[in-house]
Amino acid sequence: MNVRRTLLGFLLFAASIVSLLALPSIASAQGCALCVTQAAQGGNRFIEALRSGILVLVFPPMAISIGLIYVSWRKRNSFRQ
């Protein structure tokens, strides 16, 4: 049983590494020419608004994810028999 759990953990780790290596190619495709042009033509106020908008869109999902991980970590032993 212990070998099976170790093998499953290793396979999950390997799958996560492979998926993370695939992400940069996907992420670099998101910078369309129109967005880059609009950001370059905008003034300082536009750039600051863009940065704050990015922060507003990033932090709530990250906080929710961290909260779910924390709750599942705290409750991990309550489901074992």
TIRO-2110 file (N, C-alpha, C; in Angstrom, 1 decimal):
// TIRO-2110
0.8, -1.2, 0.0, N, 1, A
0.0, 0.0, 0.0, CA, 1, A
0.9, 1.3, 0.0, C, 1, A
2.0, 1.2, 0.8, N, 2, A
2.9, 2.4, 0.8, CA, 2, A
3.5, 2.6, -0.5, C, 2, A
3.9, 1.6, -1.2, N, 3, A
4.6, 1.7, -2.5, CA, 3, A
3.6, 2.3, -3.5, C, 3, A
2.4, 1.9, -3.4, N, 4, A
1.3, 2.4, -4.3, CA, 4, A
1.1, 4.0, -4.1, C, 4, A
1.1, 4.4, -2.8, N, 5, A
0.9, 5.8, -2.5, CA, 5, A
2.1, 6.6, -3.0, C, 5, A
3.3, 6.0, -2.8, N, 6, A
4.5, 6.7, -3.2, CA, 6, A
4.5, 6.9, -4.8, C, 6, A
4.1, 5.8, -5.5, N, 7, A
4.1, 5.9, -6.9, CA, 7, A
3.0, 6.9, -7.4, C, 7, A
1.9, 6.9, -6.7, N, 8, A
0.9, 7.9, -7.1, CA, 8, A
1.3, 9.3, -6.9, C, 8, A
2.0, 9.5, -5.8, N, 9, A
2.5, 10.9, -5.5, CA, 9, A
3.6, 11.3, -6.5, C, 9, A
4.4, 10.3, -6.9, N, 10, A
5.4, 10.7, -7.9, CA, 10, A
4.8, 11.0, -9.3, C, 10, A
3.8, 10.2, -9.6, N, 11, A
3.1, 10.4, -10.9, CA, 11, A
2.4, 11.8, -10.9, C, 11, A
1.8, 12.2, -9.8, N, 12, A
1.1, 13.5, -9.7, CA, 12, A
2.2, 14.6, -9.8, C, 12, A
3.3, 14.4, -9.1, N, 13, A
4.4, 15.4, -9.2, CA, 13, A
4.9, 15.5, -10.6, C, 13, A
5.1, 14.4, -11.3, N, 14, A
5.6, 14.5, -12.7, CA, 14, A
4.6, 15.1, -13.6, C, 14, A
3.3, 14.8, -13.4, N, 15, A
2.3, 15.4, -14.3, CA, 15, A
2.2, 16.9, -14.0, C, 15, A
2.4, 17.4, -12.8, N, 16, A
2.3, 18.8, -12.5, CA, 16, A
3.5, 19.5, -13.1, C, 16, A
4.7, 18.9, -13.1, N, 17, A
5.9, 19.5, -13.7, CA, 17, A
5.7, 19.6, -15.2, C, 17, A
5.2, 18.6, -15.9, N, 18, A
4.9, 18.6, -17.3, CA, 18, A
3.9, 19.7, -17.7, C, 18, A
2.9, 19.8, -16.9, N, 19, A
1.9, 20.9, -17.2, CA, 19, A
2.4, 22.2, -17.0, C, 19, A
3.3, 22.4, -16.0, N, 20, A
3.9, 23.7, -15.7, CA, 20, A
4.9, 24.1, -16.9, C, 20, A
5.5, 23.1, -17.4, N, 21, A
6.4, 23.4, -18.5, CA, 21, A
5.7, 23.8, -19.8, C, 21, A
4.5, 23.3, -19.9, N, 22, A
3.6, 23.7, -21.1, CA, 22, A
3.0, 25.0, -21.0, C, 22, A
2.9, 25.6, -19.8, N, 23, A
2.2, 26.9, -19.6, CA, 23, A
2.9, 28.1, -20.2, C, 23, A
4.2, 28.2, -20.2, N, 24, A
4.8, 29.4, -20.8, CA, 24, A
4.4, 29.7, -22.3, C, 24, A
4.3, 28.6, -23.0, N, 25, A
3.9, 28.8, -24.4, CA, 25, A
2.5, 29.3, -24.6, C, 25, A
1.6, 28.8, -23.7, N, 26, A
0.2, 29.2, -23.7, CA, 26, A
0.1, 30.7, -23.2, C, 26, A
0.9, 31.0, -22.1, N, 27, A
0.8, 32.4, -21.6, CA, 27, A
1.4, 33.4, -22.5, C, 27, A
2.4, 33.1, -23.3, N, 28, A
3.0, 34.0, -24.2, CA, 28, A
2.1, 34.3, -25.4, C, 28, A
1.1, 33.4, -25.7, N, 29, A
0.2, 33.6, -26.7, CA, 29, A
-0.9, 34.7, -26.4, C, 29, A
-1.0, 35.0, -25.1, N, 30, A
-2.0, 35.9, -24.6, CA, 30, A
-1.7, 37.4, -25.0, C, 30, A
-0.5, 37.7, -25.3, N, 31, A
-0.2, 39.1, -25.6, CA, 31, A
-0.4, 39.5, -27.0, C, 31, A
-1.7, 39.8, -27.3, N, 32, A
-2.0, 40.2, -28.7, CA, 32, A
-1.5, 41.5, -29.1, C, 32, A
-1.3, 41.8, -30.3, N, 33, A
-0.7, 43.0, -30.8, CA, 33, A
-1.6, 44.2, -30.5, C, 33, A
-2.9, 44.1, -30.5, N, 34, A
-3.8, 45.2, -30.2, CA, 34, A
-3.6, 45.6, -28.7, C, 34, A
-3.5, 44.7, -27.8, N, 35, A
-3.4, 45.0, -26.4, CA, 35, A
-2.1, 45.7, -26.1, C, 35, A
-1.0, 45.2, -26.8, N, 36, A
0.3, 45.8, -26.6, CA, 36, A
0.3, 47.2, -27.1, C, 36, A
-0.3, 47.4, -28.3, N, 37, A
-0.4, 48.8, -28.9, CA, 37, A
-1.1, 49.7, -28.0, C, 37, A
-2.3, 49.3, -27.5, N, 38, A
-3.1, 50.1, -26.7, CA, 38, A
-2.4, 50.5, -25.4, C, 38, A
-1.7, 49.5, -24.8, N, 39, A
-0.9, 49.8, -23.6, CA, 39, A
0.2, 50.8, -23.8, C, 39, A
0.9, 50.6, -25.0, N, 40, A
2.0, 51.5, -25.3, CA, 40, A
1.5, 52.9, -25.6, C, 40, A
0.4, 53.1, -26.1, N, 41, A
-0.1, 54.4, -26.5, CA, 41, A
-0.7, 55.1, -25.3, C, 41, A
-1.1, 54.4, -24.3, N, 42, A
-1.7, 55.0, -23.1, CA, 42, A
-0.7, 55.7, -22.2, C, 42, A
-1.2, 56.7, -21.5, N, 43, A
-0.3, 57.5, -20.7, CA, 43, A
-0.1, 56.8, -19.3, C, 43, A
0.5, 57.5, -18.4, N, 44, A
0.8, 57.0, -17.1, CA, 44, A
-0.5, 56.6, -16.3, C, 44, A
-1.5, 57.3, -16.5, N, 45, A
-2.8, 57.0, -15.8, CA, 45, A
-3.4, 55.7, -16.3, C, 45, A
-3.3, 55.5, -17.6, N, 46, A
-3.8, 54.3, -18.2, CA, 46, A
-3.0, 53.1, -17.7, C, 46, A
-1.7, 53.2, -17.7, N, 47, A
-0.9, 52.1, -17.3, CA, 47, A
-1.1, 51.8, -15.8, C, 47, A
-1.3, 52.8, -15.0, N, 48, A
-1.6, 52.5, -13.5, CA, 48, A
-2.9, 51.8, -13.4, C, 48, A
-3.9, 52.3, -14.2, N, 49, A
-5.2, 51.6, -14.1, CA, 49, A
-5.2, 50.2, -14.6, C, 49, A
-4.4, 49.9, -15.6, N, 50, A
-4.2, 48.6, -16.1, CA, 50, A
-3.5, 47.7, -15.0, C, 50, A
-2.5, 48.2, -14.4, N, 51, A
-1.9, 47.5, -13.3, CA, 51, A
-2.8, 47.2, -12.2, C, 51, A
-3.6, 48.2, -11.7, N, 52, A
-4.5, 47.9, -10.6, CA, 52, A
-5.6, 46.9, -11.1, C, 52, A
-6.0, 47.0, -12.3, N, 53, A
-7.0, 46.0, -12.8, CA, 53, A
-6.5, 44.6, -12.8, C, 53, A
-5.2, 44.5, -13.1, N, 54, A
-4.6, 43.1, -13.1, CA, 54, A
-4.6, 42.6, -11.7, C, 54, A
-4.2, 43.5, -10.7, N, 55, A
-4.2, 43.1, -9.3, CA, 55, A
-5.6, 42.7, -8.8, C, 55, A
-6.6, 43.5, -9.2, N, 56, A
-8.0, 43.2, -8.8, CA, 56, A
-8.4, 41.8, -9.4, C, 56, A
-8.0, 41.5, -10.6, N, 57, A
-8.4, 40.2, -11.2, CA, 57, A
-7.6, 39.0, -10.7, C, 57, A
-6.4, 39.3, -10.1, N, 58, A
-5.6, 38.1, -9.7, CA, 58, A
-5.8, 37.7, -8.3, C, 58, A
-5.9, 38.7, -7.4, N, 59, A
-5.9, 38.4, -6.0, CA, 59, A
-7.2, 37.6, -5.4, C, 59, A
-8.4, 37.9, -5.9, N, 60, A
-9.5, 37.1, -5.3, CA, 60, A
-9.4, 35.6, -5.7, C, 60, A
-9.1, 35.2, -6.9, N, 61, A
-9.0, 33.8, -7.1, CA, 61, A
-7.9, 33.1, -6.4, C, 61, A
-6.8, 33.9, -6.2, N, 62, A
-5.7, 33.4, -5.4, CA, 62, A
-6.0, 33.2, -4.0, C, 62, A
-6.8, 34.2, -3.4, N, 63, A
-7.2, 34.1, -2.0, CA, 63, A
-8.2, 32.9, -1.8, C, 63, A
-9.1, 32.7, -2.8, N, 64, A
-10.0, 31.6, -2.7, CA, 64, A
-9.3, 30.3, -2.8, C, 64, A
-8.3, 30.2, -3.7, N, 65, A
-7.5, 28.9, -3.8, CA, 65, A
-6.7, 28.6, -2.5, C, 65, A
-6.1, 29.6, -2.0, N, 66, A
-5.3, 29.5, -0.7, CA, 66, A
-6.3, 29.0, 0.4, C, 66, A
-7.5, 29.6, 0.5, N, 67, A
-8.4, 29.3, 1.5, CA, 67, A
-8.9, 27.8, 1.3, C, 67, A
-9.2, 27.4, 0.1, N, 68, A
-9.6, 26.0, -0.1, CA, 68, A
-8.4, 25.0, 0.3, C, 68, A
-7.2, 25.4, -0.1, N, 69, A
-6.1, 24.5, 0.3, CA, 69, A
-5.9, 24.4, 1.8, C, 69, A
-6.1, 25.6, 2.5, N, 70, A
-6.0, 25.6, 3.9, CA, 70, A
-7.1, 24.7, 4.6, C, 70, A
-8.3, 24.9, 4.1, N, 71, A
-9.4, 24.1, 4.7, CA, 71, A
-9.2, 22.6, 4.5, C, 71, A
-8.8, 22.3, 3.3, N, 72, A
-8.6, 20.9, 3.0, CA, 72, A
-7.4, 20.3, 3.8, C, 72, A
-6.4, 21.1, 4.0, N, 73, A
-5.3, 20.7, 4.8, CA, 73, A
-5.7, 20.4, 6.2, C, 73, A
-6.5, 21.3, 6.8, N, 74, A
-7.0, 21.2, 8.2, CA, 74, A
-7.9, 20.0, 8.3, C, 74, A
-8.7, 19.7, 7.3, N, 75, A
-9.7, 18.6, 7.4, CA, 75, A
-9.2, 17.3, 6.8, C, 75, A
-7.9, 17.2, 6.5, N, 76, A
-7.4, 16.0, 5.8, CA, 76, A
-7.5, 14.7, 6.6, C, 76, A
-7.4, 14.7, 7.9, N, 77, A
-7.5, 13.5, 8.7, CA, 77, A
-8.9, 13.2, 9.1, C, 77, A
-9.9, 14.0, 8.9, N, 78, A
-11.3, 13.7, 9.4, CA, 78, A
-12.0, 12.7, 8.4, C, 78, A
-11.4, 12.4, 7.3, N, 79, A
-12.1, 11.5, 6.4, CA, 79, A
-11.4, 10.1, 6.3, C, 79, A
-10.4, 10.0, 7.1, N, 80, A
-9.7, 8.7, 7.1, CA, 80, A
-10.5, 7.8, 8.1, C, 80, A
-10.5, 6.5, 7.8, N, 81, A
-11.2, 5.5, 8.7, CA, 81, A
-10.2, 4.6, 9.3, C, 81, A
END
